[in-house]
Amino acid sequence: MRLILFKFLFIGCLALSLQGCGSLGESIRELFPGGSNSSEEDEYADWNAEKFRAEAKKAVEAGSYEKAIKLYQSLESRYPFGDESAQTELDIAYAYFKNNEPDSALAAADRFIKINPRSPGVDYAYYLKGLVNYNRGIGFVDRFLPTDTSQRDTASAREALKNFEELIHRFPNSRYLPDARLRMIALKNNLAMHEVHVARYYMKRKAYVAAVDRASIVIDKYQRTPAVPFALLVLQEAYTNLELLDLASDVTRVYNLNYPNGPPVQEQAYSTMSHKIWDFIGLEK
């Protein structure tokens, strides 16, 4: 009799403890609803790879880039192998780029290059890296109003230029080269004018040697940019202040020979011209 009573008590305690565990689990789920993606899992339960790609593409076309990223990530986790897996990685990188997440886009592109060095799409990964850095820091106003992009921080511009140069070096037959070359022209124009701005800053501080160094960079590295005549004018003034009159005379002769009517692109129109180049090639191809 005692044994039967003990069994009943044991079963009762066990039932209560199990009920408590269930309540605890429900409480945890209520406190951390994001901890389980059961609703998403149910939504995507019957989706195949083609369904994921189709819906992700629709999301991109609709501008719902966050949704596209989630769909591509789900596709990648469910179907990590196969002929289309590499393309999924590129699609994720592009979606990050469009969603204004440059660091994530660059990381995804670098990961693709590392894992798929012989993929037919690897040239696009290099091109996309250039696009990301080319567009980094461009806000809404910059897209629609002519602003002087040469006065921005040049780190991203230099990185973009390096990305496009690597694309040209590695893939001389890539279909992205014409666009990359146009973007390189805009980048070099801005980098050259940036050096002129720095040289002028040194002139105001009467640091004439430093001004000569920065203006000389334009002459040496950016010979075919519209910034060259402005750099020559800085050199002329700096050499005169340094009492290097022979050098100042040489610069004046070169300037008058090449620009008898002054700079072909006036400075106030420089930013507008640069903006038109960006409009022509497109910011987000």
C-alpha positions as CSV (number, residue, x, y, z in Angstrom):
1,M,0.0,0.0,0.0
2,R,2.8,2.4,0.9
3,L,4.6,1.5,-2.4
4,I,1.5,2.4,-4.4
5,L,1.0,5.7,-2.5
6,F,4.7,6.5,-3.1
7,K,4.3,5.9,-6.9
8,F,1.3,8.2,-7.1
9,L,3.1,10.9,-5.3
10,F,6.2,10.5,-7.6
11,I,4.0,10.6,-10.7
12,G,2.2,13.7,-9.4
13,C,5.5,15.6,-8.7
14,L,6.8,14.6,-12.1
15,A,3.7,15.9,-13.9
16,L,3.9,19.3,-12.0
17,S,7.7,19.7,-12.8
18,L,7.0,19.0,-16.5
19,Q,4.2,21.5,-16.5
20,G,6.6,24.1,-14.9
21,C,9.1,23.4,-17.7
22,G,6.5,24.1,-20.3
23,S,5.5,27.3,-18.7
24,L,9.2,28.3,-18.4
25,G,9.7,27.7,-22.1
26,E,6.7,29.7,-23.0
27,S,7.8,32.6,-20.7
28,I,11.3,32.6,-22.4
29,R,9.7,32.7,-25.8
30,E,7.5,35.6,-24.7
31,L,10.5,37.5,-23.4
32,F,12.6,36.8,-26.5
33,P,10.3,36.5,-29.5
34,G,13.2,37.0,-31.9
35,G,15.0,34.0,-30.6
36,S,13.0,31.7,-32.7
37,N,12.1,32.2,-36.4
38,S,9.2,29.8,-36.3
39,S,6.9,32.1,-38.2
40,E,9.6,32.6,-40.9
41,E,10.3,28.9,-40.9
42,D,6.6,28.2,-41.5
43,E,6.4,30.9,-44.2
44,Y,9.4,29.5,-46.1
45,A,8.7,25.8,-45.3
46,D,7.5,24.8,-48.8
47,W,9.8,27.2,-50.7
48,N,12.4,25.7,-53.1
49,A,15.5,27.5,-54.4
50,E,13.7,28.9,-57.4
51,K,11.0,30.4,-55.2
52,F,13.6,32.1,-52.9
53,R,15.4,33.6,-55.9
54,A,12.2,34.8,-57.6
55,E,11.0,36.5,-54.4
56,A,14.4,38.0,-53.6
57,K,14.6,39.4,-57.1
58,K,11.1,41.0,-56.7
59,A,12.2,42.5,-53.4
60,V,15.3,44.1,-55.1
61,E,13.2,45.5,-58.0
62,A,10.8,46.9,-55.4
63,G,13.6,48.5,-53.4
64,S,13.0,46.3,-50.4
65,Y,16.7,45.5,-50.0
66,E,16.4,44.4,-46.3
67,K,13.9,41.8,-47.3
68,A,16.0,40.7,-50.2
69,I,19.0,40.2,-47.9
70,K,17.0,38.0,-45.6
71,L,15.7,36.0,-48.5
72,Y,19.1,35.5,-50.0
73,Q,20.6,34.6,-46.6
74,S,17.8,32.0,-46.1
75,L,18.5,30.7,-49.6
76,E,22.2,30.4,-48.9
77,S,21.6,28.6,-45.6
78,R,19.1,26.1,-47.1
79,Y,20.9,25.5,-50.4
80,P,24.6,26.1,-49.7
81,F,25.7,24.0,-52.7
82,G,24.8,23.8,-56.3
83,D,25.4,25.7,-59.5
84,E,23.6,28.8,-58.3
85,S,25.2,29.1,-54.9
86,A,28.0,31.4,-56.1
87,Q,25.5,33.7,-57.7
88,T,23.6,33.9,-54.4
89,E,26.7,35.2,-52.7
90,L,27.0,37.9,-55.4
91,D,23.3,38.8,-55.1
92,I,23.8,39.3,-51.3
93,A,26.7,41.6,-51.9
94,Y,24.7,43.6,-54.3
95,A,21.7,43.8,-52.0
96,Y,24.0,45.1,-49.2
97,F,25.4,47.7,-51.6
98,K,21.9,48.9,-52.5
99,N,20.8,48.9,-48.9
100,N,23.7,51.4,-48.1
101,E,25.7,48.9,-46.1
102,P,29.1,49.3,-47.7
103,D,31.1,47.4,-45.2
104,S,28.9,44.3,-45.5
105,A,28.9,44.6,-49.3
106,L,32.7,44.7,-49.4
107,A,33.0,41.8,-47.0
108,A,30.5,39.7,-49.1
109,A,32.4,40.6,-52.3
110,D,35.8,39.7,-50.7
111,R,34.3,36.4,-49.5
112,F,33.1,35.6,-52.9
113,I,36.5,36.3,-54.5
114,K,38.2,34.1,-51.9
115,I,35.9,31.2,-52.3
116,N,35.2,31.4,-56.0
117,P,38.5,32.7,-57.6
118,R,37.7,31.1,-61.0
119,S,34.0,31.8,-61.1
120,P,32.7,33.6,-64.3
121,G,31.3,36.3,-62.0
122,V,34.5,37.1,-60.2
123,D,35.1,40.2,-62.4
124,Y,31.8,41.6,-61.2
125,A,32.9,41.1,-57.6
126,Y,35.9,43.4,-58.2
127,Y,33.7,45.8,-60.1
128,L,31.2,45.8,-57.3
129,K,33.9,46.7,-54.8
130,G,34.8,49.7,-56.9
131,L,31.1,50.7,-57.0
132,V,30.8,50.5,-53.3
133,N,33.8,52.7,-52.6
134,Y,32.9,55.0,-55.5
135,N,29.5,55.7,-54.0
136,R,30.5,55.6,-50.3
137,G,29.6,58.8,-48.5
138,I,27.3,60.1,-51.3
139,G,24.1,61.3,-49.7
140,F,20.7,62.2,-51.2
141,V,21.7,65.9,-51.8
142,D,24.9,64.9,-53.6
143,R,22.9,62.8,-56.0
144,F,20.7,65.6,-57.2
145,L,22.6,68.8,-56.6
146,P,26.0,69.7,-58.0
147,T,28.5,69.5,-55.1
148,D,32.3,69.7,-55.2
149,T,33.1,66.0,-54.6
150,S,36.9,66.9,-54.7
151,Q,36.6,68.3,-51.2
152,R,35.4,65.1,-49.6
153,D,37.7,62.7,-47.8
154,T,39.7,60.9,-50.5
155,A,40.2,57.5,-48.8
156,S,37.2,55.8,-50.4
157,A,38.0,57.5,-53.8
158,R,41.5,56.1,-53.8
159,E,40.3,52.7,-52.8
160,A,37.7,52.7,-55.6
161,L,40.4,53.7,-58.1
162,K,42.5,50.8,-56.9
163,N,39.5,48.5,-57.2
164,F,38.9,49.5,-60.8
165,E,42.6,49.3,-61.7
166,E,42.7,45.8,-60.3
167,L,39.7,44.9,-62.4
168,I,41.3,46.2,-65.6
169,H,44.6,44.4,-64.8
170,R,43.0,41.0,-64.0
171,F,40.2,41.0,-66.5
172,P,41.1,43.0,-69.6
173,N,38.1,41.6,-71.5
174,S,35.5,42.2,-68.8
175,R,32.3,43.8,-70.0
176,Y,32.5,46.1,-67.0
177,L,35.6,47.9,-68.2
178,P,34.0,50.7,-70.2
179,D,32.0,51.8,-67.2
180,A,35.0,51.3,-64.8
181,R,37.2,53.5,-67.0
182,L,34.7,56.3,-67.0
183,R,34.4,56.2,-63.3
184,M,38.2,56.3,-63.1
185,I,38.2,59.5,-65.1
186,A,35.8,61.1,-62.6
187,L,37.9,59.8,-59.6
188,K,41.2,61.1,-61.0
189,N,39.6,64.5,-61.7
190,N,38.4,64.7,-58.1
191,L,41.7,63.5,-56.6
192,A,43.6,66.0,-58.7
193,M,41.5,68.9,-57.6
194,H,41.7,67.7,-54.0
195,E,45.5,68.2,-54.3
196,V,44.9,71.7,-55.6
197,H,42.7,72.5,-52.6
198,V,45.4,71.2,-50.2
199,A,48.1,73.2,-52.0
200,R,46.1,76.3,-51.7
201,Y,45.6,75.7,-48.0
202,Y,49.4,75.5,-47.6
203,M,49.7,78.8,-49.6
204,K,47.4,80.6,-47.1
205,R,49.6,79.4,-44.3
206,K,52.7,80.5,-46.2
207,A,54.0,76.9,-46.3
208,Y,55.2,77.4,-49.8
209,V,57.4,74.2,-50.0
210,A,54.5,72.1,-49.0
211,A,52.3,73.8,-51.5
212,V,54.8,73.1,-54.3
213,D,54.9,69.4,-53.3
214,R,51.1,69.0,-53.5
215,A,50.7,71.0,-56.7
216,S,53.5,68.9,-58.2
217,I,51.6,65.8,-57.5
218,V,48.9,67.0,-59.9
219,I,51.4,67.7,-62.6
220,D,53.1,64.3,-62.2
221,K,50.2,62.0,-61.5
222,Y,47.1,63.6,-63.1
223,Q,48.4,65.2,-66.2
224,R,45.2,65.0,-68.2
225,T,42.8,66.3,-65.6
226,P,41.2,69.8,-65.6
227,A,43.0,70.5,-62.3
228,V,46.4,70.9,-64.1
229,P,46.1,74.7,-64.9
230,F,45.1,75.4,-61.3
231,A,48.1,73.5,-60.0
232,L,50.4,75.5,-62.4
233,L,49.0,78.7,-61.0
234,V,49.8,77.5,-57.5
235,L,53.3,76.6,-58.5
236,Q,53.9,80.0,-60.1
237,E,52.8,81.8,-57.0
238,A,54.7,79.5,-54.6
239,Y,58.0,79.7,-56.6
240,T,57.7,83.5,-56.7
241,N,57.2,83.6,-52.9
242,L,60.2,81.4,-52.5
243,E,62.2,83.7,-54.8
244,L,62.9,80.9,-57.2
245,L,62.2,83.2,-60.1
246,D,63.7,80.9,-62.8
247,L,61.3,78.1,-61.9
248,A,58.4,80.6,-61.6
249,S,59.2,81.8,-65.1
250,D,59.3,78.3,-66.5
251,V,55.9,77.5,-65.0
252,T,54.5,80.8,-66.5
253,R,55.8,79.8,-69.9
254,V,54.2,76.4,-69.7
255,Y,50.9,77.8,-68.5
256,N,50.8,80.5,-71.3
257,L,51.7,77.9,-73.9
258,N,49.0,75.4,-72.9
259,Y,46.3,77.7,-71.6
260,P,46.6,81.0,-73.4
261,N,42.9,81.7,-72.7
262,G,43.0,80.4,-69.1
263,P,41.7,77.1,-67.7
264,P,39.5,75.3,-70.2
265,V,37.1,74.4,-67.3
266,Q,36.4,77.3,-65.0
267,E,36.6,76.4,-61.3
268,Q,33.1,77.4,-60.5
269,A,31.9,75.0,-63.2
270,Y,34.3,72.2,-62.1
271,S,32.0,70.6,-59.6
272,T,29.1,70.8,-62.1
273,M,31.2,69.1,-64.8
274,S,32.2,66.4,-62.4
275,H,28.6,65.9,-61.4
276,K,27.5,65.6,-65.0
277,I,30.1,62.8,-65.5
278,W,28.6,61.0,-62.5
279,D,25.1,61.4,-64.0
280,F,26.3,60.2,-67.4
281,I,27.8,57.0,-66.1
282,G,25.2,56.4,-63.4
283,L,25.7,56.2,-59.7
284,E,24.4,52.6,-59.2
285,K,25.0,50.6,-62.4
